[in-house]
Amino acid sequence: MASKIAVSLALAALLACAAVSSAARRMEEEHHQPAAVFPEHELPPLPRPVHLPPKPELPPFPEVDLPPKPELPGIPDFHFPAAKP
């Protein structure tokens, strides 16, 4: 029963796709517009390069005493069980 429904739904979807594609093709042929033509124009000149002052030197970072890094707990090893013959 379910296979008949699935086959009928698949057939309906196929027919709908075929109908939509043929309708789209017909509409495209009826309303064919030539490619847009843009007028020739000149680009504006490039802007002059901007001269920036050199970057100032940054002071060095201060030394910081941090506590030791805590140990992370280990992850136990995982092994897949052996395959049964």
DSSP file (Angstrom, degrees, kcal/mol; ACC not computed):
  #  RESIDUE AA STRUCTURE BP1 BP2  ACC     N-H-->O    O-->H-N    N-H-->O    O-->H-N    TCO  KAPPA ALPHA  PHI   PSI    X-CA   Y-CA   Z-CA
    1    1 A M     >        0   0    0      0, 0.0     4,-1.6     0, 0.0     5,-0.1   0.000 360.0 360.0 360.0 -46.8    0.0    0.0    0.0
    2    2 A A  H  >  +     0   0    0      1,-0.2     4,-2.5     2,-0.2     5,-0.2   0.862 360.0  55.8 -66.4 -34.1    2.7    2.4    1.0
    3    3 A S  H  > S+     0   0    0      1,-0.2     4,-2.4     2,-0.2    -1,-0.2   0.867 104.9  52.8 -67.8 -33.7    4.7    1.6   -2.2
    4    4 A K  H  > S+     0   0    0      2,-0.2     4,-2.4     1,-0.2    -1,-0.2   0.902 110.7  47.4 -65.7 -39.8    1.7    2.6   -4.4
    5    5 A I  H  X S+     0   0    0     -4,-1.6     4,-2.5     2,-0.2    -2,-0.2   0.916 112.5  49.3 -66.5 -42.7    1.5    5.9   -2.6
    6    6 A A  H  X S+     0   0    0     -4,-2.5     4,-2.4     2,-0.2    -2,-0.2   0.906 112.3  47.6 -64.4 -41.2    5.2    6.5   -2.9
    7    7 A V  H  X S+     0   0    0     -4,-2.4     4,-2.5     2,-0.2    -1,-0.2   0.913 112.5  48.8 -66.0 -42.4    5.1    5.7   -6.6
    8    8 A S  H  X S+     0   0    0     -4,-2.4     4,-2.3     2,-0.2    -2,-0.2   0.888 112.2  48.9 -67.1 -37.2    2.1    7.9   -7.3
    9    9 A L  H  X S+     0   0    0     -4,-2.5     4,-2.4     2,-0.2    -2,-0.2   0.905 111.9  48.9 -66.8 -40.9    3.8   10.8   -5.4
   10   10 A A  H  X S+     0   0    0     -4,-2.4     4,-2.2     2,-0.2    -2,-0.2   0.907 112.4  48.2 -65.0 -40.6    7.0   10.4   -7.3
   11   11 A L  H  X S+     0   0    0     -4,-2.5     4,-2.4     2,-0.2    -2,-0.2   0.898 111.5  50.1 -65.6 -40.8    5.1   10.3  -10.6
   12   12 A A  H  X S+     0   0    0     -4,-2.3     4,-2.2     2,-0.2    -2,-0.2   0.904 111.0  49.2 -64.4 -41.0    3.1   13.4   -9.6
   13   13 A A  H  X S+     0   0    0     -4,-2.4     4,-2.3     2,-0.2    -2,-0.2   0.905 110.9  50.2 -65.0 -40.9    6.3   15.2   -8.7
   14   14 A L  H  X S+     0   0    0     -4,-2.2     4,-2.2     1,-0.2    -2,-0.2   0.917 111.9  47.0 -63.1 -44.1    7.9   14.2  -12.1
   15   15 A L  H  X S+     0   0    0     -4,-2.4     4,-2.3     2,-0.2    -1,-0.2   0.882 111.2  51.7 -66.2 -37.6    4.9   15.4  -14.0
   16   16 A A  H  X S+     0   0    0     -4,-2.2     4,-2.5     2,-0.2    -2,-0.2   0.911 110.0  49.1 -65.6 -41.6    4.8   18.7  -12.1
   17   17 A C  H  X S+     0   0    0     -4,-2.3     4,-2.5     1,-0.2    -2,-0.2   0.910 111.8  48.9 -63.4 -42.1    8.5   19.3  -12.8
   18   18 A A  H  X S+     0   0    0     -4,-2.2     4,-2.1     2,-0.2    -2,-0.2   0.905 112.4  48.3 -64.8 -41.1    8.0   18.6  -16.5
   19   19 A A  H  X S+     0   0    0     -4,-2.3     4,-2.2     2,-0.2    -2,-0.2   0.918 113.0  47.3 -66.0 -43.1    5.0   21.0  -16.7
   20   20 A V  H  X S+     0   0    0     -4,-2.5     4,-2.4     1,-0.2    -2,-0.2   0.912 112.2  49.4 -66.7 -42.1    6.8   23.8  -14.9
   21   21 A S  H  X S+     0   0    0     -4,-2.5     4,-2.1     1,-0.2    -1,-0.2   0.897 112.4  47.0 -66.9 -38.3    9.9   23.5  -17.0
   22   22 A S  H  X S+     0   0    0     -4,-2.1     4,-2.2     2,-0.2    -1,-0.2   0.891 112.8  49.7 -70.2 -36.8    7.9   23.5  -20.3
   23   23 A A  H  X S+     0   0    0     -4,-2.2     4,-2.4     2,-0.2    -2,-0.2   0.900 111.0  49.8 -66.1 -39.7    5.9   26.5  -19.1
   24   24 A A  H  X S+     0   0    0     -4,-2.4     4,-2.3     2,-0.2    -2,-0.2   0.893 109.8  51.0 -65.5 -39.3    9.1   28.4  -18.1
   25   25 A R  H  X S+     0   0    0     -4,-2.1     4,-2.0     2,-0.2    -2,-0.2   0.916 110.8  48.8 -63.9 -43.0   10.6   27.6  -21.5
   26   26 A R  H  X S+     0   0    0     -4,-2.2     4,-2.1     1,-0.2    -2,-0.2   0.916 111.9  48.3 -63.5 -43.2    7.5   29.0  -23.3
   27   27 A M  H  X S+     0   0    0     -4,-2.4     4,-2.2     1,-0.2    -1,-0.2   0.886 110.3  52.6 -63.8 -38.4    7.5   32.1  -21.2
   28   28 A E  H  < S+     0   0    0     -4,-2.3    -1,-0.2     1,-0.2    -2,-0.2   0.886 110.5  47.3 -65.6 -38.4   11.2   32.6  -21.8
   29   29 A E  H >< S+     0   0    0     -4,-2.0     3,-0.8     1,-0.2    -2,-0.2   0.876 113.3  48.4 -70.7 -37.0   10.6   32.4  -25.6
   30   30 A E  H 3< S+     0   0    0     -4,-2.1    -2,-0.2     1,-0.2    -1,-0.2   0.891 118.5  37.8 -70.2 -39.8    7.7   34.8  -25.6
   31   31 A H  T 3< S+     0   0    0     -4,-2.2     2,-0.4    -5,-0.2    -1,-0.2  -0.234  78.1 157.6-109.2  42.8    9.3   37.5  -23.5
   32   32 A H    <   -     0   0    0     -3,-0.8    -3,-0.1    -2,-0.0    -4,-0.0  -0.559  20.6-167.5 -73.1 124.7   12.8   37.3  -24.9
   33   33 A Q        -     0   0    0     -2,-0.4     3,-0.1    -5,-0.1    -2,-0.1  -0.899  22.2-114.1-112.8 141.3   14.7   40.6  -24.3
   34   34 A P        -     0   0    0      0, 0.0     3,-0.1     0, 0.0    -1,-0.0  -0.298  47.3 -83.5 -67.7 159.5   17.9   41.5  -25.9
   35   35 A A        -     0   0    0      1,-0.1     2,-0.1     0, 0.0     0, 0.0  -0.311  53.8 -98.1 -62.6 145.3   21.0   41.9  -23.7
   36   36 A A        -     0   0    0     -3,-0.1     2,-0.5     1,-0.1    -1,-0.1  -0.414  33.5-147.5 -67.9 138.7   21.3   45.2  -22.0
   37   37 A V        -     0   0    0     -2,-0.1    -1,-0.1    -3,-0.1     0, 0.0  -0.943   9.8-158.8-111.3 122.9   23.7   47.7  -23.8
   38   38 A F        -     0   0    0     -2,-0.5     3,-0.1     1,-0.0     2,-0.0  -0.809  21.6-114.3-101.8 140.6   25.6   50.1  -21.5
   39   39 A P        -     0   0    0      0, 0.0     2,-0.2     0, 0.0    -1,-0.0  -0.347  35.7-101.2 -70.5 153.8   27.0   53.3  -22.9
   40   40 A E        +     0   0    0     -2,-0.0     2,-0.3     0, 0.0     0, 0.0  -0.490  49.2 170.6 -72.1 142.8   30.8   53.8  -23.0
   41   41 A H        -     0   0    0     -2,-0.2     2,-0.3    -3,-0.1    -3,-0.0  -0.985  30.1-117.1-150.3 158.9   32.2   55.9  -20.2
   42   42 A E        -     0   0    0     -2,-0.3     0, 0.0     1,-0.0     0, 0.0  -0.745  28.6-120.1 -99.4 146.5   35.5   56.9  -18.8
   43   43 A L        -     0   0    0     -2,-0.3     3,-0.1     1,-0.1    -1,-0.0  -0.544  32.5-106.7 -81.0 149.1   36.7   56.0  -15.3
   44   44 A P        -     0   0    0      0, 0.0    -1,-0.1     0, 0.0     0, 0.0  -0.347  47.2 -88.1 -69.4 158.2   37.6   58.8  -13.0
   45   45 A P        -     0   0    0      0, 0.0     0, 0.0     0, 0.0     0, 0.0  -0.289  48.3 -98.4 -66.4 153.5   41.3   59.3  -12.2
   46   46 A L        -     0   0    0      1,-0.1     2,-0.0    -3,-0.1    -3,-0.0  -0.413  43.6-104.8 -69.5 146.1   42.8   57.3   -9.4
   47   47 A P        -     0   0    0      0, 0.0    -1,-0.1     0, 0.0     3,-0.1  -0.347  39.5 -98.7 -70.0 154.4   43.2   59.2   -6.1
   48   48 A R        -     0   0    0      1,-0.1     2,-0.1    -2,-0.0     0, 0.0  -0.422  46.5 -98.4 -68.8 146.6   46.6   60.5   -5.1
   49   49 A P        -     0   0    0      0, 0.0     2,-0.5     0, 0.0    -1,-0.1  -0.401  35.5-126.3 -67.5 144.5   48.4   58.2   -2.5
   50   50 A V        -     0   0    0     -2,-0.1     2,-0.7    -3,-0.1     0, 0.0  -0.794  14.0-145.7 -94.4 128.4   48.1   59.4    1.0
   51   51 A H        -     0   0    0     -2,-0.5    -1,-0.0     0, 0.0     0, 0.0  -0.851  19.1-167.5 -97.1 115.2   51.4   59.8    2.9
   52   52 A L        -     0   0    0     -2,-0.7     3,-0.1     1,-0.1    -2,-0.0  -0.697  25.7-106.1 -99.3 151.9   51.0   58.9    6.6
   53   53 A P        -     0   0    0      0, 0.0    -1,-0.1     0, 0.0     0, 0.0  -0.358  50.6 -86.2 -69.3 158.6   53.5   59.6    9.3
   54   54 A P        -     0   0    0      0, 0.0     0, 0.0     0, 0.0     0, 0.0  -0.300  50.3 -98.8 -65.0 151.6   55.5   56.6   10.6
   55   55 A K        -     0   0    0      1,-0.1     2,-0.1    -3,-0.1     3,-0.1  -0.439  40.8-113.1 -70.5 141.5   53.8   54.5   13.4
   56   56 A P        -     0   0    0      0, 0.0     2,-0.2     0, 0.0    -1,-0.1  -0.404  32.9-101.1 -73.8 153.9   55.0   55.4   16.9
   57   57 A E        -     0   0    0     -2,-0.1     0, 0.0     1,-0.0     0, 0.0  -0.540  35.5-135.0 -71.6 135.6   57.0   52.8   18.8
   58   58 A L        -     0   0    0     -2,-0.2     3,-0.1     1,-0.1    -1,-0.0  -0.682  22.4-108.7 -90.1 146.8   54.9   51.0   21.4
   59   59 A P        -     0   0    0      0, 0.0    -1,-0.1     0, 0.0     0, 0.0  -0.399  43.8 -96.4 -69.2 153.0   56.3   50.4   24.9
   60   60 A P        -     0   0    0      0, 0.0     0, 0.0     0, 0.0     0, 0.0  -0.311  43.4 -98.5 -68.0 154.4   57.3   46.8   25.8
   61   61 A F        -     0   0    0      1,-0.1     2,-0.1    -3,-0.1     3,-0.0  -0.459  42.1-110.7 -70.3 143.4   54.8   44.7   27.6
   62   62 A P        -     0   0    0      0, 0.0     2,-0.3     0, 0.0    -1,-0.1  -0.417  33.0-103.8 -73.1 152.2   55.4   44.4   31.3
   63   63 A E        -     0   0    0     -2,-0.1     2,-0.4     2,-0.0     0, 0.0  -0.574  38.4-162.6 -73.8 135.9   56.6   41.1   32.8
   64   64 A V        -     0   0    0     -2,-0.3     2,-0.7    -3,-0.0    -3,-0.0  -0.984  13.3-142.5-125.8 130.8   53.7   39.3   34.6
   65   65 A D        -     0   0    0     -2,-0.4    -2,-0.0     0, 0.0     0, 0.0  -0.835  26.0-173.8 -92.6 115.5   54.2   36.5   37.1
   66   66 A L        -     0   0    0     -2,-0.7     3,-0.1     1,-0.1    -2,-0.0  -0.786  27.9-106.4-108.1 151.9   51.5   33.9   36.6
   67   67 A P        -     0   0    0      0, 0.0    -1,-0.1     0, 0.0     0, 0.0  -0.338  54.3 -81.2 -68.4 159.8   50.7   30.8   38.7
   68   68 A P        -     0   0    0      0, 0.0     0, 0.0     0, 0.0     0, 0.0  -0.257  52.4 -97.8 -62.4 150.9   51.7   27.5   37.1
   69   69 A K        -     0   0    0     -3,-0.1     2,-0.0     1,-0.1    -3,-0.0  -0.502  42.2-117.2 -69.8 131.1   49.3   26.0   34.6
   70   70 A P        -     0   0    0      0, 0.0     2,-0.3     0, 0.0    -1,-0.1  -0.367  28.8-108.2 -70.0 149.9   47.0   23.4   36.2
   71   71 A E        -     0   0    0     -2,-0.0     3,-0.0     1,-0.0     0, 0.0  -0.596  29.8-133.4 -76.2 133.8   47.2   19.8   35.0
   72   72 A L        -     0   0    0     -2,-0.3     2,-0.0     1,-0.1    -1,-0.0  -0.674  28.2-103.7 -86.1 142.7   44.3   18.7   32.9
   73   73 A P        -     0   0    0      0, 0.0    -1,-0.1     0, 0.0     2,-0.0  -0.379  42.2-109.2 -64.9 144.2   42.8   15.3   33.8
   74   74 A G        -     0   0    0      1,-0.1    -3,-0.0    -2,-0.0     0, 0.0  -0.319  22.2-121.2 -72.1 155.5   43.7   12.6   31.3
   75   75 A I        -     0   0    0     -2,-0.0     3,-0.1     1,-0.0    -1,-0.1  -0.871  31.7-119.6 -97.2 124.5   41.2   11.1   28.9
   76   76 A P        -     0   0    0      0, 0.0     2,-0.1     0, 0.0    -1,-0.0  -0.300  34.1-100.2 -64.1 148.5   40.9    7.4   29.3
   77   77 A D        -     0   0    0      1,-0.0     2,-0.4     2,-0.0     0, 0.0  -0.423  35.2-153.7 -68.5 141.4   41.8    5.3   26.3
   78   78 A F        -     0   0    0     -2,-0.1     2,-0.4    -3,-0.1    -1,-0.0  -0.971  12.9-178.2-119.1 132.0   38.9    4.0   24.2
   79   79 A H        -     0   0    0     -2,-0.4     3,-0.1     3,-0.0    -2,-0.0  -0.996  28.4-120.7-129.2 134.0   39.1    0.9   22.1
   80   80 A F        -     0   0    0     -2,-0.4     3,-0.1     1,-0.1    -2,-0.0  -0.451  41.0-102.7 -67.1 143.6   36.3   -0.5   19.9
   81   81 A P        -     0   0    0      0, 0.0    -1,-0.1     0, 0.0     3,-0.1  -0.321  45.4 -91.7 -65.6 152.7   35.3   -4.0   21.0
   82   82 A A        -     0   0    0      1,-0.1     2,-0.1    -3,-0.1    -3,-0.0  -0.337  46.9-102.9 -65.6 145.1   36.6   -6.8   18.8
   83   83 A A        -     0   0    0     -3,-0.1    -1,-0.1     1,-0.1    -3,-0.0  -0.436  32.4-123.3 -70.7 140.6   34.4   -7.8   15.9
   84   84 A K              0   0    0     -2,-0.1    -1,-0.1     1,-0.1     0, 0.0  -0.670 360.0 360.0 -84.7 137.3   32.4  -11.0   16.5
   85   85 A P              0   0    0      0, 0.0    -1,-0.1     0, 0.0    -2,-0.0   0.508 360.0 360.0 -71.6 360.0   33.0  -13.7   13.8
